[in-house]
Amino acid sequence: MSFSSFLTRIGGGLVVLWLVSVLTFGLIQLVPGDPAEVAAGDSATPERVEAIRQQLGLDRPLVEQYATWLGGVLRGDLGASLFTGEPVTDAILRSAPATLSITLLALIVAVGLGVPAGILAGLRQGSWLDRAVATLATIGIAMPGFWVGMLLILLFALILPWLPATGYEPLSEGVDVWLEHAIIPATALGLATGAELARHTRGCVADVLSRPYIRTARARGSSSFWLVRHHVLRNAAIPVVTVLGLQAGRLLGGAIIIELVSGIHGLGTLTVNSILQRDFPVLQGYVLFAAAIVVVVNLVVDGLYGWLNPKVRTS
């Protein structure tokens, strides 16, 4: 990927973030309920509610409210919670490590299970292994992540008390302690993505194996191991990496439900509480933060795509 192309992609990512901020701010205004009334409490007088509304700037025109908020974002200030007064940036940074670590571990689980299974199924097309992978992938895609999480908790935390049922411990407490708490939610989150990756990997491997240059190499006596190592894996990885980038947003969104099931206080808990409380600054900050992560992941995917496919390096 050339430097100019990289700058173009960054510019496109910034435009995406701006559009996300506009849509988020506009759609939040359609949510029923008045944040000033919620913040004031049930027994507040109309005068008290109006005073809070003026204090929070909710009485100003929407365009002015958005401009003020966007100006703060450009300065690195996402505002403050309407209820706790905590800066939104601090709330997100406090909650993000749990969510991001589980999402990253879920990604490792998905790649570790889905890619090898897809490669083996693609190399053994029509065999019992191929049919088994296809069946398991279909089941994995069909099962909701929260249901898988509850089954894993039932099995490994209650029936076989090997792992804690709920809660989260940071990496600072030790890798083994962190892994004990993170493996169940990460597995529940990553299985569906792993199943999707298995299907895509299988199809990509089968497609590469059907290419004329593979048949020519086989006719010249090239071994299957050499073909797989030098041609099949690299060429099949190009669309798989693209699919993996698209799954990043799905994993981050799915982590919200998994956190609630597993009793983890991460971005999921923060987001749900902000929705219930009509805490608009926190909700807007989370959506923008999640969108920024997806944009960064897709920039990384673009770089990997250029590395795997020399044809697009200079585009």
C-alpha contacts under 8 A as a table, 3 or more apart, distances in Angstrom:
res1	aa1	res2	aa2	distance
1	M	5	S	6.30
1	M	6	F	6.55
1	M	303	G	6.59
1	M	306	G	5.64
1	M	307	W	7.89
1	M	312	V	6.59
1	M	313	R	3.91
1	M	314	T	5.40
1	M	315	S	6.53
2	S	5	S	5.16
2	S	6	F	6.19
2	S	313	R	6.31
2	S	314	T	5.32
2	S	315	S	6.82
3	F	6	F	4.97
3	F	7	L	6.24
4	S	7	L	5.08
4	S	8	T	6.16
5	S	8	T	4.97
5	S	9	R	6.26
5	S	315	S	6.80
6	F	9	R	5.15
6	F	10	I	6.29
7	L	10	I	5.01
7	L	11	G	6.14
8	T	11	G	5.06
8	T	12	G	6.17
9	R	12	G	4.93
9	R	13	G	6.11
9	R	299	L	7.20
10	I	13	G	4.94
10	I	14	L	6.27
10	I	299	L	7.66
11	G	14	L	5.12
11	G	15	V	6.33
12	G	15	V	5.08
12	G	16	V	6.24
13	G	16	V	5.01
13	G	17	L	6.28
13	G	295	V	5.83
14	L	17	L	5.04
14	L	18	W	6.24
15	V	18	W	5.07
15	V	19	L	6.22
16	V	19	L	5.12
16	V	20	V	6.11
17	L	20	V	4.98
17	L	21	S	6.17
17	L	288	L	6.89
17	L	291	A	6.54
17	L	292	A	6.73
18	W	21	S	5.06
18	W	22	V	6.31
19	L	22	V	5.09
19	L	23	L	6.14
20	V	23	L	5.19
20	V	24	T	5.86
20	V	287	V	7.92
20	V	288	L	6.89
20	V	291	A	7.36
21	S	24	T	5.15
21	S	25	F	6.00
21	S	284	Q	7.45
21	S	288	L	6.42
22	V	25	F	5.29
22	V	26	G	6.10
23	L	26	G	5.12
23	L	27	L	5.92
24	T	27	L	5.28
24	T	28	I	5.99
24	T	284	Q	6.37
24	T	287	V	7.36
25	F	28	I	5.37
25	F	29	Q	6.66
25	F	66	Y	7.11
25	F	284	Q	6.80
26	G	29	Q	5.47
26	G	30	L	7.24
27	L	30	L	5.33
27	L	31	V	7.17
28	I	31	V	5.36
28	I	280	F	7.05
33	G	37	E	7.89
33	G	38	V	7.88
33	G	278	R	7.27
34	D	37	E	5.34
34	D	38	V	6.46
34	D	278	R	7.44
35	P	38	V	5.04
35	P	39	A	6.00
35	P	82	L	7.78
35	P	277	Q	7.35
35	P	278	R	5.38
35	P	279	D	6.75
35	P	280	F	7.84
36	A	39	A	5.11
36	A	40	A	6.01
36	A	49	V	5.76
36	A	50	E	7.52
36	A	52	I	5.82
36	A	53	R	5.24
36	A	56	L	7.94
36	A	58	L	7.93
37	E	40	A	5.10
37	E	41	G	6.26
37	E	42	D	7.50
37	E	44	A	7.75
37	E	49	V	5.66
38	V	41	G	5.40
38	V	42	D	7.34
38	V	277	Q	6.79
38	V	278	R	7.49
39	A	52	I	7.87
39	A	82	L	6.92
39	A	83	F	6.03
40	A	43	S	7.84
40	A	44	A	5.66
40	A	48	R	6.98
40	A	49	V	5.87
40	A	52	I	7.10
41	G	44	A	5.59
44	A	48	R	6.00
44	A	49	V	6.57
45	T	48	R	5.16
45	T	49	V	6.36
46	P	49	V	5.04
46	P	50	E	6.13
47	E	50	E	5.12
47	E	51	A	6.15
48	R	51	A	5.05
48	R	52	I	6.27
49	V	52	I	5.20
49	V	53	R	6.14
50	E	53	R	4.92
50	E	54	Q	6.24
51	A	54	Q	5.20
51	A	55	Q	6.10
52	I	55	Q	4.85
52	I	56	L	6.08
53	R	56	L	5.28
53	R	57	G	6.11
53	R	58	L	5.10
53	R	59	D	5.99
54	Q	57	G	4.96
54	Q	58	L	6.06
54	Q	59	D	5.62
54	Q	60	R	7.99
55	Q	58	L	7.74
56	L	82	L	7.65
57	G	60	R	5.79
57	G	65	Q	7.14
58	L	61	P	7.95
58	L	65	Q	7.41
60	R	64	E	6.54
60	R	65	Q	6.41
61	P	64	E	5.34
61	P	65	Q	6.29
62	L	65	Q	4.92
62	L	66	Y	6.06
63	V	66	Y	5.15
63	V	67	A	6.10
64	E	67	A	5.05
64	E	68	T	6.11
65	Q	68	T	5.24
65	Q	69	W	6.20
66	Y	69	W	5.07
66	Y	70	L	5.95
67	A	70	L	5.12
67	A	71	G	6.01
68	T	71	G	5.18
68	T	72	G	6.38
69	W	72	G	5.15
69	W	73	V	6.31
69	W	78	L	7.14
69	W	79	G	7.10
70	L	73	V	4.92
70	L	74	L	6.27
71	G	74	L	5.24
71	G	75	R	6.54
72	G	75	R	5.07
72	G	76	G	6.28
72	G	77	D	4.70
72	G	78	L	6.08
72	G	79	G	6.96
73	V	76	G	4.89
73	V	77	D	4.90
73	V	78	L	5.13
73	V	79	G	7.89
74	L	77	D	7.23
77	D	87	P	7.95
77	D	88	V	7.88
77	D	89	T	6.92
78	L	87	P	7.25
78	L	88	V	5.61
78	L	89	T	5.95
78	L	281	P	7.07
78	L	285	G	5.93
79	G	87	P	5.90
79	G	88	V	5.69
79	G	89	T	7.65
79	G	281	P	6.11
79	G	282	V	7.93
80	A	85	G	5.41
80	A	86	E	5.42
80	A	87	P	4.11
80	A	88	V	5.02
80	A	281	P	6.43
80	A	282	V	7.32
81	S	84	T	5.55
81	S	85	G	4.77
81	S	86	E	5.43
81	S	87	P	6.21
81	S	88	V	6.03
81	S	279	D	6.40
81	S	280	F	7.88
81	S	281	P	6.04
81	S	282	V	5.93
82	L	85	G	5.92
82	L	279	D	5.73
82	L	280	F	7.64
82	L	281	P	7.26
83	F	279	D	7.22
86	E	90	D	7.00
86	E	91	A	6.78
87	P	90	D	5.33
87	P	91	A	6.42
88	V	91	A	5.02
88	V	92	I	6.14
88	V	281	P	6.94
88	V	282	V	5.54
88	V	285	G	6.56
89	T	92	I	5.22
89	T	93	L	6.10
89	T	285	G	7.52
90	D	93	L	5.12
90	D	94	R	5.97
91	A	94	R	5.15
91	A	95	S	6.24
91	A	270	L	7.96
92	I	95	S	5.17
92	I	96	A	5.63
92	I	267	L	6.87
92	I	270	L	7.97
92	I	285	G	7.83
92	I	286	Y	6.98
93	L	96	A	5.22
93	L	97	P	7.17
94	R	97	P	6.97
95	S	98	A	6.27
95	S	99	T	7.07
95	S	265	H	6.80
95	S	266	G	4.36
95	S	267	L	5.19
95	S	270	L	7.28
96	A	99	T	5.26
96	A	100	L	5.84
96	A	266	G	6.02
96	A	267	L	5.71
97	P	100	L	5.24
97	P	101	S	5.85
97	P	170	P	7.76
97	P	266	G	7.47
98	A	101	S	5.40
98	A	102	I	6.25
98	A	168	Y	7.21
98	A	170	P	7.02
98	A	264	I	7.59
98	A	265	H	7.48
98	A	266	G	5.40
98	A	267	L	7.79
99	T	102	I	5.31
99	T	103	T	6.06
99	T	252	L	7.73
99	T	255	A	6.67
99	T	259	E	7.87
99	T	266	G	5.36
99	T	267	L	6.00
99	T	268	G	7.56
100	L	103	T	4.96
100	L	104	L	5.98
100	L	252	L	7.78
101	S	104	L	5.10
101	S	105	L	6.10
102	I	105	L	5.07
102	I	106	A	5.98
102	I	182	A	6.03
102	I	183	I	7.93
102	I	185	P	7.02
102	I	186	A	5.25
102	I	255	A	7.67
103	T	106	A	4.94
103	T	107	L	6.19
103	T	186	A	6.57
103	T	189	L	7.62
103	T	251	L	6.20
103	T	252	L	6.28
103	T	255	A	6.75
104	L	107	L	5.01
104	L	108	I	6.37
105	L	108	I	5.00
105	L	109	V	6.21
105	L	182	A	7.83
105	L	183	I	7.63
105	L	186	A	5.74
106	A	109	V	4.97
106	A	110	A	6.07
106	A	185	P	7.99
106	A	186	A	4.31
106	A	187	T	5.85
106	A	188	A	7.88
106	A	189	L	5.82
106	A	190	G	4.34
106	A	191	L	7.89
106	A	251	L	7.71
107	L	110	A	5.01
107	L	111	V	6.14
107	L	190	G	6.03
107	L	193	T	7.89
107	L	251	L	7.84
108	I	111	V	5.23
108	I	112	G	5.81
108	I	190	G	7.94
109	V	112	G	5.05
109	V	113	L	6.02
109	V	186	A	7.41
109	V	187	T	6.38
109	V	190	G	5.79
109	V	191	L	7.33
109	V	194	G	7.14
110	A	113	L	5.41
110	A	114	G	5.56
110	A	115	V	7.81
110	A	190	G	4.89
110	A	191	L	5.97
110	A	192	A	7.74
110	A	193	T	5.63
110	A	194	G	3.75
110	A	195	A	7.51
110	A	197	L	7.35
111	V	114	G	5.24
111	V	115	V	5.39
111	V	116	P	7.90
111	V	194	G	6.07
111	V	197	L	7.26
112	G	115	V	6.28
112	G	116	P	6.75
112	G	194	G	7.83
113	L	116	P	6.16
113	L	117	A	6.27
113	L	194	G	5.90
113	L	195	A	7.99
113	L	198	A	7.76
114	G	117	A	5.28
114	G	118	G	5.99
114	G	193	T	7.79
114	G	194	G	4.23
114	G	195	A	5.69
114	G	196	E	7.33
114	G	197	L	5.09
114	G	198	A	4.17
114	G	199	R	7.91
114	G	201	T	7.75
115	V	118	G	5.10
115	V	119	I	6.12
115	V	194	G	7.50
115	V	197	L	6.14
115	V	198	A	5.48
115	V	201	T	6.07
116	P	119	I	5.08
116	P	120	L	6.18
116	P	198	A	7.63
117	A	120	L	5.29
117	A	121	A	6.13
117	A	133	V	6.61
117	A	198	A	5.83
117	A	202	R	7.84
118	G	121	A	5.09
118	G	122	G	6.00
118	G	133	V	7.36
118	G	197	L	7.26
118	G	198	A	4.14
118	G	199	R	6.15
118	G	200	H	7.27
118	G	201	T	4.73
118	G	202	R	4.15
118	G	203	G	7.86
118	G	205	V	7.83
119	I	122	G	5.09
119	I	123	L	6.16
119	I	198	A	7.73
119	I	201	T	6.12
119	I	202	R	5.62
119	I	205	V	6.33
120	L	123	L	5.15
120	L	124	R	6.12
120	L	129	L	7.67
120	L	130	D	7.53
120	L	202	R	7.63
121	A	124	R	5.09
121	A	125	Q	5.91
121	A	127	S	7.95
121	A	129	L	6.07
121	A	130	D	4.26
121	A	131	R	7.87
121	A	133	V	6.51
121	A	202	R	5.74
122	G	125	Q	5.40
122	G	130	D	7.10
122	G	201	T	7.48
122	G	202	R	4.40
122	G	203	G	6.65
122	G	204	C	7.75
122	G	205	V	5.16
122	G	206	A	5.00
123	L	205	V	7.04
123	L	206	A	7.01
124	R	127	S	5.65
124	R	129	L	6.92
124	R	130	D	6.12
125	Q	130	D	5.65
125	Q	206	A	7.49
126	G	129	L	7.96
126	G	130	D	5.84
126	G	131	R	6.88
127	S	130	D	5.18
127	S	131	R	6.47
128	W	131	R	5.10
128	W	132	A	6.01
129	L	132	A	5.02
129	L	133	V	6.14
130	D	133	V	5.28
130	D	134	A	6.22
131	R	134	A	5.07
131	R	135	T	6.14
132	A	135	T	5.14
132	A	136	L	6.11
133	V	136	L	5.17
133	V	137	A	5.90
133	V	198	A	7.59
134	A	137	A	5.13
134	A	138	T	6.21
134	A	199	R	6.96
135	T	138	T	5.22
135	T	139	I	6.32
136	L	139	I	5.06
136	L	140	G	5.99
136	L	195	A	7.39
137	A	140	G	4.98
137	A	141	I	6.16
137	A	192	A	7.94
137	A	194	G	7.93
137	A	195	A	4.32
137	A	196	E	6.76
137	A	198	A	6.71
137	A	199	R	6.72
138	T	141	I	5.27
138	T	142	A	6.20
138	T	195	A	7.11
139	I	142	A	5.12
139	I	143	M	6.23
140	G	143	M	5.50
140	G	191	L	6.16
140	G	192	A	5.11
140	G	195	A	5.51
141	I	144	P	7.76
141	I	191	L	7.79
141	I	192	A	4.73
141	I	193	T	7.51
141	I	195	A	5.95
141	I	196	E	6.66
142	A	192	A	7.77
143	M	147	W	7.06
143	M	148	V	6.81
143	M	192	A	7.45
144	P	147	W	5.39
144	P	148	V	6.40
145	G	148	V	5.08
145	G	149	G	6.10
145	G	188	A	5.36
145	G	189	L	5.63
145	G	191	L	7.78
145	G	192	A	7.25
145	G	254	G	7.54
145	G	258	I	7.00
146	F	149	G	4.92
146	F	150	M	6.29
146	F	188	A	7.07
146	F	257	I	6.42
146	F	258	I	5.61
146	F	261	V	6.55
147	W	150	M	5.15
147	W	151	L	6.30
148	V	151	L	5.08
148	V	152	L	6.14
148	V	188	A	5.42
149	G	152	L	5.11
149	G	153	I	6.16
149	G	184	I	6.71
149	G	185	P	6.12
149	G	187	T	7.84
149	G	188	A	4.87
149	G	189	L	7.79
149	G	258	I	6.94
149	G	261	V	7.14
149	G	262	S	7.65
150	M	153	I	5.05
150	M	154	L	6.07
150	M	261	V	7.12
151	L	154	L	5.01
151	L	155	L	6.15
152	L	155	L	5.12
152	L	156	F	5.81
152	L	157	A	7.55
152	L	184	I	6.41
152	L	188	A	7.55
153	I	156	F	5.49
153	I	157	A	5.00
153	I	158	L	6.68
153	I	165	A	5.50
153	I	184	I	7.04
154	L	157	A	5.78
154	L	158	L	5.06
154	L	159	I	6.17
155	L	158	L	5.86
155	L	159	I	4.99
155	L	160	L	5.80
155	L	161	P	7.99
156	F	159	I	6.20
156	F	160	L	4.74
156	F	161	P	5.68
156	F	162	W	5.63
156	F	163	L	5.86
156	F	165	A	7.97
157	A	160	L	5.77
157	A	161	P	4.42
157	A	162	W	5.83
157	A	163	L	5.01
157	A	164	P	5.56
157	A	165	A	5.03
158	L	161	P	5.21
158	L	165	A	7.48
161	P	164	P	7.46
163	L	180	E	5.85
163	L	181	H	7.02
164	P	167	G	7.45
164	P	180	E	6.91
164	P	181	H	6.11
165	A	181	H	7.84
165	A	262	S	6.91
166	T	181	H	7.16
166	T	262	S	4.69
166	T	263	G	5.15
166	T	264	I	6.91
167	G	181	H	6.50
167	G	262	S	6.40
167	G	263	G	5.28
167	G	264	I	5.08
167	G	265	H	7.83
168	Y	178	W	7.09
168	Y	181	H	5.32
168	Y	182	A	6.72
168	Y	263	G	7.91
168	Y	264	I	5.71
168	Y	265	H	7.75
169	E	173	E	6.59
169	E	177	V	6.65
169	E	178	W	5.14
169	E	181	H	6.49
170	P	173	E	5.78
170	P	174	G	7.62
170	P	178	W	5.69
171	L	174	G	5.32
171	L	175	V	5.59
171	L	177	V	7.69
171	L	178	W	5.39
172	S	175	V	7.68
173	E	177	V	6.46
173	E	178	W	6.88
174	G	177	V	5.37
174	G	178	W	6.12
175	V	178	W	5.08
175	V	179	L	5.94
176	D	179	L	5.10
176	D	180	E	6.14
177	V	180	E	5.21
177	V	181	H	6.63
178	W	181	H	5.46
178	W	182	A	6.05
179	L	182	A	4.95
179	L	183	I	5.54
180	E	183	I	5.92
180	E	184	I	7.89
181	H	184	I	6.96
181	H	185	P	7.99
182	A	185	P	5.77
182	A	186	A	5.91
183	I	186	A	5.12
183	I	187	T	5.87
184	I	187	T	5.23
184	I	188	A	6.18
185	P	188	A	5.09
185	P	189	L	6.05
185	P	258	I	6.05
185	P	259	E	7.29
185	P	262	S	6.62
186	A	189	L	5.04
186	A	190	G	5.91
187	T	190	G	5.07
187	T	191	L	5.92
188	A	191	L	5.79
188	A	192	A	7.94
188	A	258	I	7.51
189	L	192	A	6.93
189	L	193	T	7.70
189	L	251	L	6.77
189	L	254	G	6.69
189	L	255	A	6.68
189	L	258	I	6.85
190	G	193	T	5.27
190	G	194	G	5.93
190	G	251	L	7.41
191	L	194	G	4.93
191	L	195	A	6.12
192	A	195	A	5.07
192	A	196	E	6.26
193	T	196	E	4.99
193	T	197	L	6.09
193	T	247	Q	6.94
193	T	251	L	7.80
194	G	197	L	4.99
194	G	198	A	6.09
195	A	198	A	5.04
195	A	199	R	6.45
196	E	199	R	5.32
196	E	200	H	6.36
197	L	200	H	5.11
197	L	201	T	5.82
197	L	240	V	6.94
197	L	243	V	7.49
197	L	244	L	7.37
198	A	201	T	5.14
198	A	202	R	5.98
199	R	202	R	5.23
199	R	203	G	6.28
200	H	203	G	5.17
200	H	204	C	6.10
200	H	239	P	7.98
200	H	240	V	6.44
200	H	243	V	7.95
201	T	204	C	5.06
201	T	205	V	6.04
201	T	236	A	6.90
201	T	237	A	7.63
201	T	240	V	6.09
202	R	205	V	5.28
202	R	206	A	6.14
203	G	206	A	5.15
203	G	207	D	6.08
204	C	207	D	5.03
204	C	208	V	6.21
204	C	236	A	4.98
204	C	237	A	7.80
204	C	239	P	7.28
204	C	240	V	7.63
205	V	208	V	5.19
205	V	209	L	6.16
205	V	232	V	6.33
205	V	233	L	7.36
205	V	236	A	5.40
206	A	209	L	5.17
206	A	210	S	6.42
207	D	210	S	5.29
207	D	211	R	6.78
208	V	211	R	5.34
208	V	214	I	7.51
208	V	232	V	5.97
208	V	235	N	6.95
208	V	236	A	6.51
209	L	214	I	6.01
209	L	215	R	7.69
209	L	232	V	6.85
210	S	214	I	6.95
210	S	215	R	7.27
211	R	214	I	5.53
211	R	215	R	6.76
212	P	215	R	5.15
212	P	216	T	6.13
213	Y	216	T	4.90
213	Y	217	A	6.05
214	I	217	A	5.07
214	I	218	R	6.21
214	I	227	L	7.40
214	I	231	H	7.99
215	R	218	R	5.09
215	R	219	A	6.16
216	T	219	A	5.04
216	T	220	R	6.34
217	A	220	R	5.10
217	A	221	G	6.61
217	A	222	S	5.60
217	A	227	L	7.76
218	R	221	G	5.15
218	R	222	S	5.12
218	R	223	S	7.08
218	R	224	S	7.77
219	A	222	S	7.42
222	S	226	W	6.67
222	S	227	L	6.80
223	S	226	W	5.30
223	S	227	L	6.34
224	S	227	L	5.10
224	S	228	V	6.09
225	F	228	V	5.20
225	F	229	R	6.10
226	W	229	R	5.19
226	W	230	H	5.96
226	W	231	H	7.97
227	L	230	H	5.43
227	L	231	H	5.37
227	L	232	V	6.25
228	V	231	H	5.67
228	V	232	V	4.57
228	V	233	L	5.81
229	R	232	V	6.46
229	R	233	L	5.96
229	R	234	R	7.64
230	H	233	L	6.94
230	H	234	R	6.82
231	H	234	R	5.70
231	H	235	N	6.08
232	V	235	N	5.48
232	V	236	A	5.80
233	L	236	A	5.20
233	L	237	A	5.90
234	R	237	A	5.22
234	R	238	I	7.02
234	R	308	L	6.65
235	N	238	I	5.77
235	N	308	L	7.47
235	N	309	N	7.88
236	A	239	P	6.50
236	A	240	V	6.78
237	A	240	V	4.96
237	A	241	V	5.91
237	A	308	L	7.66
238	I	241	V	5.47
238	I	242	T	6.62
238	I	305	Y	6.04
238	I	308	L	6.31
238	I	309	N	7.10
239	P	242	T	5.00
239	P	243	V	6.28
240	V	243	V	5.12
240	V	244	L	6.12
241	V	244	L	4.94
241	V	245	G	6.30
241	V	301	V	6.60
241	V	304	L	7.58
241	V	305	Y	7.17
242	T	245	G	5.24
242	T	246	L	6.51
242	T	301	V	6.46
242	T	305	Y	7.46
243	V	246	L	5.08
243	V	247	Q	6.29
244	L	247	Q	5.07
244	L	248	A	6.68
245	G	248	A	5.41
245	G	297	V	6.29
245	G	298	N	5.71
245	G	301	V	5.97
246	L	249	G	6.52
246	L	250	R	7.55
246	L	298	N	7.61
247	Q	250	R	5.03
247	Q	251	L	6.19
248	A	251	L	5.21
248	A	252	L	6.28
248	A	294	V	6.47
248	A	297	V	7.22
249	G	252	L	5.12
249	G	253	G	6.09
249	G	290	A	7.76
249	G	294	V	5.85
250	R	253	G	5.16
250	R	254	G	5.92
251	L	254	G	5.03
251	L	255	A	6.08
252	L	255	A	5.25
252	L	256	I	7.33
252	L	290	A	7.47
253	G	256	I	5.81
253	G	257	I	7.91
254	G	257	I	5.72
254	G	258	I	6.53
255	A	258	I	4.98
255	A	259	E	5.90
255	A	268	G	6.75
256	I	259	E	5.32
256	I	260	L	6.59
256	I	267	L	6.84
256	I	268	G	3.85
256	I	269	T	7.09
256	I	271	T	7.95
257	I	260	L	5.22
257	I	261	V	6.43
257	I	268	G	6.89
258	I	261	V	5.14
258	I	262	S	6.10
259	E	262	S	5.05
259	E	263	G	5.77
259	E	264	I	4.81
259	E	265	H	6.97
259	E	266	G	6.96
259	E	268	G	6.06
259	E	269	T	7.17
260	L	263	G	5.23
260	L	264	I	6.40
260	L	265	H	7.99
260	L	268	G	6.98
260	L	269	T	6.73
261	V	264	I	7.92
264	I	269	T	7.50
265	H	268	G	7.16
265	H	269	T	5.45
265	H	270	L	7.41
266	G	269	T	5.57
266	G	270	L	6.41
267	L	270	L	4.90
267	L	271	T	5.93
267	L	286	Y	7.68
268	G	271	T	5.16
268	G	272	V	6.15
269	T	272	V	5.24
269	T	273	N	6.08
270	L	273	N	5.35
270	L	274	S	6.17
270	L	282	V	7.94
271	T	274	S	5.09
271	T	275	I	6.25
271	T	282	V	7.39
271	T	283	L	6.05
271	T	286	Y	7.01
272	V	275	I	5.13
272	V	276	L	6.27
273	N	276	L	5.13
273	N	277	Q	6.03
273	N	279	D	7.94
274	S	277	Q	5.14
274	S	278	R	5.70
274	S	279	D	4.57
274	S	280	F	6.87
274	S	282	V	6.16
274	S	283	L	5.84
275	I	278	R	5.08
275	I	279	D	6.37
275	I	280	F	7.64
275	I	283	L	6.88
276	L	279	D	7.74
279	D	282	V	5.80
279	D	283	L	6.46
280	F	283	L	5.08
280	F	284	Q	5.97
281	P	284	Q	5.15
281	P	285	G	6.00
282	V	285	G	5.05
282	V	286	Y	6.16
283	L	286	Y	5.18
283	L	287	V	6.30
284	Q	287	V	5.30
284	Q	288	L	6.21
285	G	288	L	5.22
285	G	289	F	6.02
286	Y	289	F	4.98
286	Y	290	A	6.05
287	V	290	A	5.15
287	V	291	A	6.07
288	L	291	A	5.04
288	L	292	A	6.12
289	F	292	A	5.11
289	F	293	I	6.40
290	A	293	I	5.15
290	A	294	V	6.37
291	A	294	V	5.11
291	A	295	V	6.18
292	A	295	V	5.07
292	A	296	V	6.19
293	I	296	V	5.14
293	I	297	V	6.12
294	V	297	V	5.07
294	V	298	N	6.17
295	V	298	N	5.18
295	V	299	L	6.28
296	V	299	L	5.05
296	V	300	V	6.34
297	V	300	V	5.09
297	V	301	V	6.20
298	N	301	V	4.80
298	N	302	D	6.08
299	L	302	D	5.04
299	L	303	G	6.36
300	V	303	G	5.05
300	V	304	L	6.27
301	V	304	L	5.01
301	V	305	Y	5.95
302	D	305	Y	4.98
302	D	306	G	6.23
303	G	306	G	5.18
303	G	307	W	6.29
304	L	307	W	4.95
304	L	308	L	6.12
305	Y	308	L	5.18
305	Y	309	N	5.87
305	Y	312	V	7.88
306	G	309	N	5.07
306	G	310	P	5.95
306	G	311	K	7.53
306	G	312	V	5.41
306	G	313	R	4.85
307	W	310	P	6.25
307	W	313	R	7.02
309	N	312	V	6.11
309	N	313	R	7.21
310	P	313	R	5.25
310	P	314	T	7.94
311	K	314	T	7.16
311	K	315	S	7.71
312	V	315	S	5.01
